[in-house]
Amino acid sequence: MIPHDTIMSIIDTVRIEEVVSDFVSLKKRGANLIGVCPFHKEKTPSFIVSPAKGIFKCFGCGKAGDSVRFVMEHEHYSYPEALRYLANKYGIIIEEKEQSAEEIVAQNEREKMFNINTFAQQYFSETMKNNEEGLAIGMSYFKERGFRDAIINKFQLGYCLNQRDAFIQHAIKNGYSKELLLKIGLASGTEERMYDKYQGRVIFPIHNLTGKVIGFGARILSSDKTKAKYLNSPESEIYNKSQTLYGIYFAKNEISRLDNCILVEGYADVLSMHQAGIENTVASSGTSLTTEQIRLISRYTKNITILYDGDSAGIHAALRGTDMILEEGMNVRIVVLPPDEDPDSFVQHNPIEVVRDYIDKNAKDFISFKTQLLLKDAANNPIKKAEVVKDIVNTISVIPDAIFRATYIKECSRMMEMSEQTLMNELNKLLRAKIRKNNGIQQNQEVVTEDVKAEPQNINVDTVPIGFYQEQELVKLLLMYGDKEVDIDGVDENNEPIIYKVSVASLIVDDLKNDDLLFKDETHKIVFNIYDKALDDGVLPKEQYFVSHENPKISELAANLLSSPYKLDNWEKKEIKVKKEEDVLARLVVTSVLRFKDMVLDEKRNELTRQIMETTDIDDQLILMTKKKRLDDLRIKINHELGIVIAK
């Protein structure tokens, strides 16, 4: 673990403009710097870097944070990895602190697995390059497939000798245990009778997002039908096949840059695509596409292009993952290659310009692809056509975005020459059925939904919880001015008027605690509690503490609330007085607290009103009405106080 003091040293040392400038061209604009956002496509720069606050913020896509967060987002690093990157950039030495016994055991086990996989990869690669059998069989295979040295080295390909335990003996001599070799899947059998699992096979190392080898795929080169064509590493603490994509480490930055991920089936497909310069390509490692793999891609883009073989199996494989991709809110396009071609052979047989042109011209959105394919199978059979309609509408129903659903229904109506409203009625029926299923509602129970019409309609915007913005305004004041003191009107022990100083944090936190009022939003609560504890400790945190907070929700919230897309011109030089928040801070804080209280009271009043309407007992009604009268009087008082001018 990285000690807290070291983390603070890194954060205090780094300059965000220097970190971001390594990746983005920035230009001076007033006190800030501006550039084109590296996280989404834009023509007009909306990416702001504030050296004074140590934060970045894109007002186009919304990403925000400090130097650590920028490196995490741009390089897809974990929090510790980003810290180590910055420490290395600024020459800061990290001395890991001592971990607990449990942490050490867990960490050591994982590190042992990473270490032995790296050791094995290096052994397999060296064997293929320097061993006579490796050169004659392994290297010859890859060369015959058309792979050049650059791609062989990039993906760290290798070969395992066709001997019983050549690798096992080499690993044991270098200090690796038989138990670990069996657990990680590099050996098979028992500790008494072990043999190399991948003997006589070419090796495809599988990397995680940071480039560490987490497993292997191994292809047999003989024609022995009794043996599996491919063997993969077993599941372990570091390798989960359903959560892994082959080539993701080498493709992630290009996927982000192009805002598109090309998905293929096999290892060789990925190698050929990357060798041709199409480096935003990954494979599902010989498994059916999983939800976890789709979510992994969604970290880098919302767009997937599926590139599959031109045979019947390839076409239907393209359909299998479509619904899952759509259900995750992703956009999917499908490219079917010419008959008897797979991505590997197609790229090997054609110039790169032809490949790119083919993909661009033949990429179809799922509705066009599926409709054309299924209608072709249905021919002129009306029953089959009806089944096609139901199948496609069912696929549309999994899309979470209502606007996209309506758009696809319109396109489906055009292609099938069927009434748009008929398709929409079928869609609404499916959606209601899903609501029943998700909520455990029986078939004969009524489900109230608002049917979508085929005609243009108003878009319903998701509402935020009641009081969210009032809470957020108070959090913003805490972050910006928590440690600043303001003048407040009061009275002394003799009831004489005085003006006393109090911090903004104390003014907000103590007032709300006295009235037992709490925030509802979990992130807002965390910020509130940090200030509450800090007031007890006597040392209030600065805004940089929250901007660089290890909790990504806190750092993102701070960066968003402390950023502004607007720049105040230097009006003083023009002899024009402009009031700033700091000039009326005390009034602003008190007003914001009162507005929050007013919101809470209004919510309680509404709940009492509901209870009064539902209660039939006269005595209970009188009690509830008395409570409501107290709240009404308090709200009148608060609204009156909102107009009071307090000390500046």
Stockholm file with secondary structure:
# STOCKHOLM 1.0

chainA/1-648         MIPHDTIMSIIDTVRIEEVVSDFVSLKKRGANLIGVCPFHKEKTPSFIVSPAKGIFKCFGCGKAGDSVRFVMEHEHYSYPEALRYLANKYGIIIEEKEQSAEEIVAQNEREKMFNINTFAQQYFSETMKNNEEGLAIGMSYFKERGFRDAIINKFQLGYCLNQRDAFIQHAIKNGYSKELLLKIGLASGTEERMYDKYQGRVIFPIHNLTGKVIGFGARILSSDKTKAKYLNSPESEIYNKSQTLYGIYFAKNEISRLDNCILVEGYADVLSMHQAGIENTVASSGTSLTTEQIRLISRYTKNITILYDGDSAGIHAALRGTDMILEEGMNVRIVVLPPDEDPDSFVQHNPIEVVRDYIDKNAKDFISFKTQLLLKDAANNPIKKAEVVKDIVNTISVIPDAIFRATYIKECSRMMEMSEQTLMNELNKLLRAKIRKNNGIQQNQEVVTEDVKAEPQNINVDTVPIGFYQEQELVKLLLMYGDKEVDIDGVDENNEPIIYKVSVASLIVDDLKNDDLLFKDETHKIVFNIYDKALDDGVLPKEQYFVSHENPKISELAANLLSSPYKLDNWEKKEIKVKKEEDVLARLVVTSVLRFKDMVLDEKRNELTRQIMETTDIDDQLILMTKKKRLDDLRIKINHELGIVIAK
#=GR chainA/1-648 SS CCCHHHHHHHHHHCCHHHHHHTTSCCEEETTEEEECCSSSCCSSCCEEEETTTTEEEETTTCCEECHHHHHHHHHTCCHHHHHHHHHHHTTCCCCCCCCCHHHHHHHHHHHHHHHHHHHHHHHHHHHHHHSHHIIIIIIHHHHHTTCCHHHHHHTTCEECCSSSSHHHHHHHHTTCCHHHHHHHTSEEECSSSEEETTTTEEEEEEECTTSCEEEEEEEECSCCTTSCSEEECCCCSSCCGGGCCBTHHHHHHHHHHHTCEEEESSHHHHHHHHHTTCCSEEECTTSCCCHHHHHHHHTTCSEEEEEECSSHHHHHHHHHTHHHHHHTTCEEEEEECCTTCCHHHHHHHSCHHHHHHHHHHHCEEHHHHHHHHHHHHHTTCHHHHHHHHHHHHHHHHTCSCHHHHHHHHHHHHHHHTCCHHHHHHHHHHHHHHHHHHHHTCCTTSCCCCCCCCSSCCCCCCCCCCTTHHHHHHHHHHHHHHTTCEEEEEEECTTSCEEEEEEEHHHHHHHHHHHTTCCCCSHHHHHHHHHHHHHHHHTCCCCHHHHHTCSSHHHHHHHHHHHCCSCCCCCGGGGTCCCCCGGGGHHHHHHHHHHHHHHHHHHHHHHHHHHHHHHCCCHHHHHHHHHHHHHHHHHHHHHHHHTTCCCCC
#=GC SS_cons         CCCHHHHHHHHHHCCHHHHHHTTSCCEEETTEEEECCSSSCCSSCCEEEETTTTEEEETTTCCEECHHHHHHHHHTCCHHHHHHHHHHHTTCCCCCCCCCHHHHHHHHHHHHHHHHHHHHHHHHHHHHHHSHHIIIIIIHHHHHTTCCHHHHHHTTCEECCSSSSHHHHHHHHTTCCHHHHHHHTSEEECSSSEEETTTTEEEEEEECTTSCEEEEEEEECSCCTTSCSEEECCCCSSCCGGGCCBTHHHHHHHHHHHTCEEEESSHHHHHHHHHTTCCSEEECTTSCCCHHHHHHHHTTCSEEEEEECSSHHHHHHHHHTHHHHHHTTCEEEEEECCTTCCHHHHHHHSCHHHHHHHHHHHCEEHHHHHHHHHHHHHTTCHHHHHHHHHHHHHHHHTCSCHHHHHHHHHHHHHHHTCCHHHHHHHHHHHHHHHHHHHHTCCTTSCCCCCCCCSSCCCCCCCCCCTTHHHHHHHHHHHHHHTTCEEEEEEECTTSCEEEEEEEHHHHHHHHHHHTTCCCCSHHHHHHHHHHHHHHHHTCCCCHHHHHTCSSHHHHHHHHHHHCCSCCCCCGGGGTCCCCCGGGGHHHHHHHHHHHHHHHHHHHHHHHHHHHHHHCCCHHHHHHHHHHHHHHHHHHHHHHHHTTCCCCC
//
